[in-house]
């Protein structure tokens, strides 16, 4: 394939992934308007995020498996189409229940967009260029994190619906160009669909999402003992070993747990969980700034900008470094930088300038785990026929980390009366998570071993 053709594919994948990532950051400014429009409380409002993550987690392994079995092009276009349908339902909703249905369909479609896009890169880019390509895709998180709130604030002047209307023309362009640009790789699957695995996985993630969503961080232990919380978390815990057993014996498992036999994959998925915890910590930065720097809410929201800017700028650089040095060296240095940034934020955040510098350092560190490095590992470790399913494992572990991270960080903050010290303690906890992530990187393969594994899996 010519470089020009690969670049066209990469540009199209970037737009699709950007659309899905943008929808996460852009909705923040719309929450007060949606709350007023439907007359709902904060607990119900949180389901706008929760139901998106829930169906994202369900859609990820299912769509990834379908793309492995029936070809990337068809499933990628289907995912973008579902995302557009979900956006249209959300826009036209006359009740909060209908809006949640739209968000669920959006999340289901987005769940497939991310792993299939990464698998496309594995299919179309040679080993020596995959890091750079994944790095560009990874920069989406920084760009969307910066543009999302800004664009959301501008569109909100015309009504909260416009935050979702914007998805429809973008999705249309991606679908039309997708038919023209994306290579066809249709495959006929002769194995039966993994109904049992899909059902158990759905019960597991639904129970986990609902149970965690019912936790009140201001009364952590009290809410944890509620019948609306602990039974669902217990169900999720019970379902996990059952899911692993079913998937190990399935003819064509929806969740490729056999990939976890590899030590490299065990390490990557563990780091992905820690990455999810760290992503959640970013959400609390504005509230921390309000508490420790006495800023207004609007001023505090700008304190995230240094982090997302450095994240967006670092991601492509990290991708190029992956091609040159491999994941072990890049991720060890990157997670070490993340540790420094988190502890600086914990102890020096009372200074306005140190708060900004700490955020920028955290952004650099996050770029070494969020986006290209973990996906690079999975492309190397997964056989060509299971590339998207391998990417799904990273998405799921990261999403679980985000779910649990919100409850964990909120509980630490609330345990100390939501004071500045509570936020500092929370970031110290996340700092130790980053230390564990750094130690895990020492067990990764060296560059030469990684290249050999990748060649064997082609």
GIUR-V895805 format. One record per residue. RES is the residue in three letters. PSI is psi in whole degrees, -180 to 180 (NA if undefined). OMEGA is omega in radians with two decimals (999 if undefined). D_FIRST is the distance of its C-alpha to the first C-alpha in whole Angstrom. Layout:
[[RES & PSI & OMEGA & D_FIRST] [RES & PSI & OMEGA & D_FIRST]]
This chain:
[[UNK & 137 & 3.12 & 0] [UNK & 151 & 3.11 & 4] [UNK & -37 & -3.14 & 7] [UNK & -37 & 3.11 & 8] [UNK & -40 & 3.10 & 7] [UNK & -40 & -3.13 & 7] [UNK & -35 & 3.08 & 10] [UNK & -43 & 3.11 & 11] [UNK & -45 & -3.13 & 11] [UNK & -42 & 3.14 & 13] [UNK & -42 & -3.14 & 15] [UNK & -42 & 3.09 & 16] [UNK & -39 & 3.13 & 17] [UNK & -46 & -3.11 & 19] [UNK & -43 & 3.14 & 21] [UNK & -47 & 3.13 & 21] [UNK & -39 & 3.12 & 22] [UNK & -42 & 3.14 & 24] [UNK & -46 & 3.14 & 26] [UNK & -41 & -3.14 & 27] [UNK & -37 & -3.13 & 28] [UNK & -35 & -3.08 & 30] [UNK & -21 & 3.11 & 32] [UNK & -44 & -3.09 & 34] [UNK & -27 & -3.02 & 35] [UNK & -21 & -3.03 & 36] [UNK & -21 & -3.11 & 38] [UNK & -53 & -3.13 & 41] [UNK & -20 & -3.07 & 43] [UNK & -15 & -3.02 & 43] [UNK & -46 & 3.11 & 45] [UNK & -40 & -3.14 & 48] [UNK & -42 & 3.11 & 48] [UNK & -40 & 3.12 & 47] [UNK & -44 & 3.14 & 50] [UNK & -38 & -3.08 & 52] [UNK & -38 & -3.08 & 51] [UNK & -2 & 3.09 & 51] [UNK & 49 & -3.08 & 54] [UNK & 164 & 3.11 & 53] [UNK & 178 & -3.07 & 53] [UNK & -36 & -3.12 & 51] [UNK & -46 & 3.10 & 51] [UNK & -37 & -3.11 & 49] [UNK & -35 & -3.11 & 47] [UNK & -20 & -3.14 & 45] [UNK & -16 & 3.06 & 44] [UNK & -38 & 3.08 & 42] [UNK & -47 & -3.02 & 40] [UNK & -45 & -3.08 & 41] [UNK & -30 & 3.07 & 40] [UNK & -47 & -3.14 & 36] [UNK & -40 & -3.13 & 36] [UNK & -52 & -3.10 & 37] [UNK & -23 & 2.99 & 35] [UNK & -44 & -3.12 & 32] [UNK & -33 & 3.11 & 33] [UNK & -43 & -3.09 & 33] [UNK & -31 & -3.07 & 30] [UNK & -59 & -3.11 & 28] [UNK & -34 & -3.10 & 28] [UNK & -49 & -3.13 & 29] [UNK & -35 & 3.11 & 26] [UNK & -44 & 3.13 & 24] [UNK & -42 & 3.13 & 25] [UNK & -37 & 3.14 & 24] [UNK & -34 & 3.08 & 21] [UNK & -36 & -3.06 & 21] [UNK & -34 & -3.00 & 22] [UNK & 4 & 3.09 & 21] [UNK & 144 & -3.06 & 18] [UNK & -43 & -2.99 & 17] [UNK & -52 & -3.10 & 16] [UNK & -46 & -3.07 & 20] [UNK & -37 & 3.12 & 21] [UNK & -46 & 3.12 & 20] [UNK & -39 & 3.09 & 21] [UNK & -42 & 3.14 & 24] [UNK & -45 & 3.13 & 25] [UNK & -39 & 3.10 & 25] [UNK & -46 & 3.11 & 27] [UNK & -40 & 3.11 & 29] [UNK & -41 & 3.12 & 29] [UNK & -41 & 3.11 & 30] [UNK & -44 & 3.10 & 33] [UNK & -40 & 3.11 & 34] [UNK & -42 & -3.14 & 35] [UNK & -41 & 3.11 & 36] [UNK & -42 & 3.12 & 39] [UNK & -43 & -3.13 & 39] [UNK & -42 & -3.03 & 40] [UNK & 4 & -3.06 & 43] [UNK & 135 & 3.09 & 44] [UNK & -3 & 3.08 & 48] [UNK & 159 & -3.12 & 49] [UNK & -33 & 3.12 & 47] [UNK & -42 & 3.11 & 47] [UNK & -39 & 3.11 & 44] [UNK & -41 & 3.13 & 43] [UNK & -35 & 3.07 & 42] [UNK & -44 & 3.09 & 41] [UNK & -43 & 3.12 & 38] [UNK & -36 & 3.12 & 37] [UNK & -44 & 3.13 & 37] [UNK & -39 & 3.06 & 34] [UNK & -49 & -3.12 & 32] [UNK & -39 & 3.13 & 32] [UNK & -44 & 3.11 & 31] [UNK & -45 & -3.14 & 28] [UNK & -33 & 3.13 & 27] [UNK & -29 & 3.11 & 28] [UNK & -29 & -3.08 & 25] [UNK & -46 & -3.02 & 23] [UNK & -53 & -3.13 & 23] [UNK & -35 & -3.13 & 22] [UNK & -38 & 3.10 & 19] [UNK & -44 & 3.13 & 17] [UNK & -38 & 3.11 & 17] [UNK & -36 & 3.07 & 16] [UNK & -41 & 3.13 & 13] [UNK & -40 & 3.08 & 12] [UNK & -32 & -3.12 & 13] [UNK & -35 & -2.95 & 11] [UNK & -18 & -3.11 & 8] [UNK & 138 & 3.08 & 9] [UNK & 161 & -3.08 & 10] [UNK & -44 & -3.04 & 14] [UNK & -6 & -3.14 & 14] [UNK & -1 & -3.07 & 13] [UNK & -39 & -3.13 & 14] [UNK & -46 & 3.14 & 18] [UNK & -42 & -3.14 & 17] [UNK & -45 & 3.11 & 15] [UNK & -33 & 3.11 & 18] [UNK & -41 & 3.10 & 20] [UNK & -42 & 3.08 & 19] [UNK & -40 & 3.14 & 20] [UNK & -28 & 3.13 & 23] [UNK & -14 & 3.11 & 24] [UNK & -39 & -3.07 & 25] [UNK & -39 & 3.10 & 28] [UNK & -44 & -3.12 & 29] [UNK & -46 & -3.12 & 29] [UNK & -35 & 3.10 & 30] [UNK & -31 & 3.12 & 33] [UNK & -47 & -3.07 & 34] [UNK & -29 & -3.07 & 33] [UNK & -60 & -3.14 & 34] [UNK & -36 & -3.14 & 38] [UNK & -51 & 3.13 & 38] [UNK & -39 & 3.11 & 36] [UNK & -43 & 3.13 & 39] [UNK & -37 & 3.13 & 42] [UNK & -47 & -3.10 & 41] [UNK & -25 & -3.10 & 40] [UNK & -23 & 3.11 & 43] [UNK & -22 & -3.11 & 45] [UNK & 5 & -3.13 & 44] [UNK & 144 & -3.06 & 45] [UNK & -24 & -3.13 & 43] [UNK & -29 & -3.08 & 41] [UNK & -20 & 3.10 & 39] [UNK & -22 & 3.12 & 37] [UNK & -28 & 3.10 & 36] [UNK & -37 & -3.09 & 36] [UNK & -26 & 3.13 & 33] [UNK & -32 & -2.98 & 31] [UNK & -52 & 3.11 & 31] [UNK & -35 & 3.10 & 29] [UNK & -45 & 3.13 & 26] [UNK & -39 & 3.13 & 26] [UNK & -44 & 3.12 & 26] [UNK & -45 & -3.14 & 23] [UNK & -42 & -3.13 & 21] [UNK & -48 & -3.10 & 22] [UNK & -46 & 3.13 & 21] [UNK & -30 & 3.12 & 18] [UNK & -42 & 3.11 & 17] [UNK & -33 & -3.07 & 17] [UNK & -40 & -2.95 & 15] [UNK & -43 & -3.02 & 12] [UNK & 136 & 3.13 & 12] [UNK & 144 & 3.12 & 10] [UNK & 133 & 3.14 & 13] [UNK & 47 & -3.08 & 14] [UNK & 137 & 3.11 & 18] [UNK & 143 & 3.11 & 20] [UNK & 118 & 3.12 & 24] [UNK & 127 & -3.13 & 26] [UNK & -6 & -3.12 & 29] [UNK & 157 & -3.13 & 31] [UNK & 152 & -3.11 & 33] [UNK & 140 & -3.09 & 33] [UNK & 79 & -3.10 & 34] [UNK & -45 & -3.11 & 37] [UNK & -48 & -3.13 & 39] [UNK & -42 & 3.14 & 37] [UNK & -42 & -3.13 & 36] [UNK & -47 & -3.13 & 40] [UNK & -41 & 3.10 & 41] [UNK & -42 & 3.13 & 38] [UNK & -44 & 3.12 & 39] [UNK & -42 & -3.11 & 42] [UNK & -54 & -3.05 & 41] [UNK & -32 & 3.10 & 39] [UNK & -45 & 3.14 & 42] [UNK & -44 & 3.14 & 45] [UNK & -47 & -3.12 & 43] [UNK & -44 & -3.13 & 42] [UNK & -47 & -3.12 & 46] [UNK & -46 & 3.14 & 48] [UNK & -37 & 3.14 & 46] [UNK & -25 & -3.13 & 47] [UNK & -7 & 3.14 & 50] [UNK & 127 & 3.09 & 51] [UNK & 111 & -3.05 & 53] [UNK & -19 & 3.09 & 52] [UNK & -16 & 3.09 & 56] [UNK & 64 & -2.96 & 57] [UNK & -55 & -3.08 & 55] [UNK & -39 & 3.14 & 57] [UNK & -46 & -3.13 & 59] [UNK & -29 & 3.14 & 56] [UNK & -30 & 3.14 & 55] [UNK & -1 & -3.13 & 58] [UNK & 148 & 3.11 & 58] [UNK & -12 & 3.09 & 57] [UNK & -2 & -3.09 & 54] [UNK & -67 & -2.96 & 52] [UNK & -37 & 3.14 & 53] [UNK & -35 & -3.12 & 53] [UNK & -37 & 3.08 & 49] [UNK & -39 & 3.09 & 48] [UNK & -43 & 3.10 & 50] [UNK & -44 & 3.13 & 48] [UNK & -42 & 3.14 & 45] [UNK & -41 & 3.13 & 46] [UNK & -39 & -3.09 & 47] [UNK & -26 & -3.06 & 44] [UNK & -54 & 3.13 & 42] [UNK & -32 & 3.10 & 43] [UNK & -42 & 3.11 & 43] [UNK & -44 & -3.13 & 40] [UNK & -40 & 3.13 & 39] [UNK & -45 & -3.13 & 41] [UNK & -44 & -3.07 & 39] [UNK & -31 & 3.11 & 36] [UNK & -31 & -3.09 & 36] [UNK & -6 & -3.09 & 38] [UNK & 145 & 3.12 & 36] [UNK & -42 & 3.12 & 33] [UNK & 79 & -3.01 & 30] [UNK & 141 & 3.11 & 32] [UNK & -28 & 3.08 & 31] [UNK & 113 & -3.03 & 31] [UNK & 73 & -3.11 & 29] [UNK & -20 & 3.12 & 32] [UNK & -24 & 3.10 & 31] [UNK & -25 & -3.09 & 29] [UNK & -9 & 3.05 & 32] [UNK & -28 & 3.12 & 33] [UNK & 132 & 3.11 & 31] [UNK & -38 & -3.13 & 33] [UNK & -41 & 3.14 & 30] [UNK & -39 & 3.07 & 29] [UNK & -46 & -3.13 & 33] [UNK & -45 & -3.10 & 33] [UNK & -44 & -3.13 & 30] [UNK & -32 & 3.07 & 31] [UNK & -43 & 3.10 & 35] [UNK & -36 & 3.11 & 33] [UNK & -39 & 3.08 & 32] [UNK & -46 & 3.10 & 35] [UNK & -35 & 3.09 & 37] [UNK & -40 & 3.09 & 34] [UNK & -41 & 3.09 & 35] [UNK & -43 & -3.13 & 39] [UNK & -37 & 3.09 & 38] [UNK & -41 & 3.13 & 36] [UNK & -35 & -3.14 & 39] [UNK & -30 & 3.13 & 41] [UNK & -35 & -3.10 & 40] [UNK & -31 & -3.07 & 41] [UNK & -4 & -3.10 & 45] [UNK & -48 & 3.14 & 44] [UNK & -42 & 3.13 & 46] [UNK & -37 & 3.08 & 49] [UNK & -42 & 3.14 & 49] [UNK & -39 & 3.10 & 49] [UNK & -43 & -3.05 & 52] [UNK & -46 & -3.00 & 54] [UNK & -25 & -3.11 & 54] [UNK & -1 & 3.13 & 54] [UNK & 41 & 3.11 & 56] [UNK & 161 & 3.02 & 53] [UNK & 165 & -3.12 & 53] [UNK & -42 & -3.13 & 50] [UNK & -38 & 3.10 & 48] [UNK & -42 & -3.10 & 48] [UNK & -33 & -3.13 & 47] [UNK & -25 & 3.14 & 44] [UNK & -14 & -3.10 & 43] [UNK & -11 & 3.10 & 43] [UNK & -18 & -3.03 & 40] [UNK & -47 & 3.13 & 38] [UNK & -38 & -3.14 & 38] [UNK & -51 & -3.06 & 36] [UNK & -30 & 3.10 & 34] [UNK & -49 & 3.14 & 33] [UNK & -33 & 3.08 & 33] [UNK & -46 & -3.14 & 31] [UNK & -39 & -3.13 & 28] [UNK & -33 & -3.07 & 28] [UNK & -32 & -3.02 & 28] [UNK & -48 & 3.11 & 25] [UNK & -35 & 3.12 & 22] [UNK & -43 & 3.10 & 24] [UNK & -41 & 3.13 & 25] [UNK & -44 & 3.12 & 21] [UNK & -38 & 3.12 & 20] [UNK & -33 & 3.10 & 23] [UNK & -43 & 3.14 & 22] [UNK & -29 & -3.06 & 19] [UNK & -41 & -3.00 & 22] [UNK & -15 & -3.09 & 25] [UNK & 171 & -3.00 & 24] [UNK & -34 & -3.04 & 26] [UNK & -53 & -3.09 & 29] [UNK & -42 & -3.10 & 30] [UNK & -45 & -3.08 & 29] [UNK & -32 & 3.09 & 30] [UNK & -48 & 3.12 & 33] [UNK & -44 & -3.09 & 34] [UNK & -46 & -3.14 & 33] [UNK & -30 & 3.05 & 35] [UNK & -41 & 3.08 & 38] [UNK & -39 & 3.11 & 37] [UNK & -42 & 3.11 & 37] [UNK & -47 & 3.14 & 41] [UNK & -46 & -3.12 & 42] [UNK & -42 & -3.12 & 41] [UNK & -41 & 3.14 & 43] [UNK & -31 & 3.02 & 46] [UNK & -43 & 3.13 & 46] [UNK & -37 & -3.12 & 46] [UNK & -41 & -2.99 & 49] [UNK & -19 & -3.02 & 51] [UNK & 9 & -3.02 & 51] [UNK & -13 & 3.13 & 50] [UNK & -16 & 3.04 & 53] [UNK & 127 & -3.11 & 52] [UNK & -47 & -3.08 & 50] [UNK & -36 & 3.11 & 48] [UNK & -31 & 3.06 & 48] [UNK & -45 & -3.14 & 46] [UNK & -46 & -3.12 & 44] [UNK & -42 & 3.12 & 43] [UNK & -44 & 3.13 & 43] [UNK & -42 & 3.13 & 40] [UNK & -41 & 3.12 & 38] [UNK & -41 & 3.09 & 38] [UNK & -40 & 3.12 & 37] [UNK & -42 & 3.10 & 34] [UNK & -45 & -3.13 & 33] [UNK & -42 & -3.13 & 34] [UNK & -32 & -3.12 & 32] [UNK & -18 & -3.13 & 29] [UNK & -8 & 3.10 & 29] [UNK & -25 & -3.10 & 29] [UNK & 111 & 3.13 & 28] [UNK & -112 & -2.90 & 24] [UNK & -43 & -2.99 & 22] [UNK & -49 & -3.12 & 24] [UNK & -37 & 3.13 & 25] [UNK & -34 & 3.08 & 22] [UNK & -44 & 3.11 & 20] [UNK & -46 & -3.08 & 23] [UNK & -33 & 3.06 & 23] [UNK & -35 & 3.13 & 19] [UNK & -37 & -3.04 & 20] [UNK & -17 & -3.07 & 23] [UNK & 137 & 3.00 & 22] [UNK & 155 & -3.10 & 20] [UNK & -33 & -3.10 & 17] [UNK & -6 & -3.10 & 19] [UNK & 23 & -3.06 & 21] [UNK & -46 & -3.12 & 19] [UNK & -38 & 3.11 & 21] [UNK & -36 & 3.07 & 24] [UNK & -42 & 3.09 & 24] [UNK & -33 & -3.13 & 23] [UNK & -36 & 3.13 & 26] [UNK & -38 & 3.11 & 28] [UNK & -46 & -3.13 & 28] [UNK & -46 & -3.08 & 28] [UNK & -47 & -3.13 & 32] [UNK & -39 & 3.09 & 33] [UNK & -42 & -3.14 & 33] [UNK & -40 & 3.09 & 34] [UNK & -40 & 3.09 & 37] [UNK & -39 & 3.11 & 38] [UNK & -43 & 3.14 & 38] [UNK & -50 & -3.10 & 40] [UNK & -35 & -3.12 & 43] [UNK & -41 & 3.14 & 42] [UNK & -45 & 3.14 & 44] [UNK & -42 & -3.11 & 47] [UNK & -52 & -3.11 & 47] [UNK & -43 & 3.11 & 47] [UNK & -39 & -3.14 & 49] [UNK & -42 & 3.12 & 52] [UNK & -44 & 3.13 & 52] [UNK & -47 & -3.10 & 52] [UNK & -30 & -3.12 & 55] [UNK & -20 & 3.12 & 57] [UNK & 33 & 3.01 & 58] [UNK & 27 & -3.14 & 59] [UNK & 31 & 3.12 & 56] [UNK & 174 & 3.09 & 57] [UNK & -37 & 3.13 & 55] [UNK & -34 & 3.11 & 56] [UNK & -43 & 3.10 & 54] [UNK & -40 & 3.13 & 51] [UNK & -42 & 3.12 & 51] [UNK & -40 & -3.14 & 52] [UNK & -42 & -3.13 & 49] [UNK & -25 & 3.01 & 46] [UNK & -43 & 3.10 & 48] [UNK & -47 & 3.13 & 47] [UNK & -32 & 3.06 & 43] [UNK & -41 & 3.10 & 44] [UNK & -32 & 3.03 & 45] [UNK & -43 & 3.13 & 42] [UNK & -34 & 3.08 & 39] [UNK & -44 & 3.10 & 41] [UNK & -42 & 3.10 & 41] [UNK & -41 & 3.12 & 37] [UNK & -44 & 3.12 & 37] [UNK & -36 & 3.13 & 39] [UNK & -34 & -3.12 & 36] [UNK & -23 & 3.13 & 34] [UNK & -21 & 3.14 & 36] [UNK & -1 & -3.13 & 35] [UNK & 160 & 3.13 & 31] [UNK & 151 & 3.03 & 29] [UNK & 167 & -3.08 & 29] [UNK & -47 & -3.09 & 25] [UNK & -43 & 3.12 & 25] [UNK & -39 & -3.12 & 26] [UNK & -43 & 3.12 & 24] [UNK & -42 & 3.14 & 21] [UNK & -44 & 3.12 & 22] [UNK & -43 & -3.13 & 23] [UNK & -43 & 3.14 & 19] [UNK & -38 & 3.13 & 18] [UNK & -26 & -3.10 & 21] [UNK & -4 & -3.12 & 20] [UNK & NA & 999 & 16]]
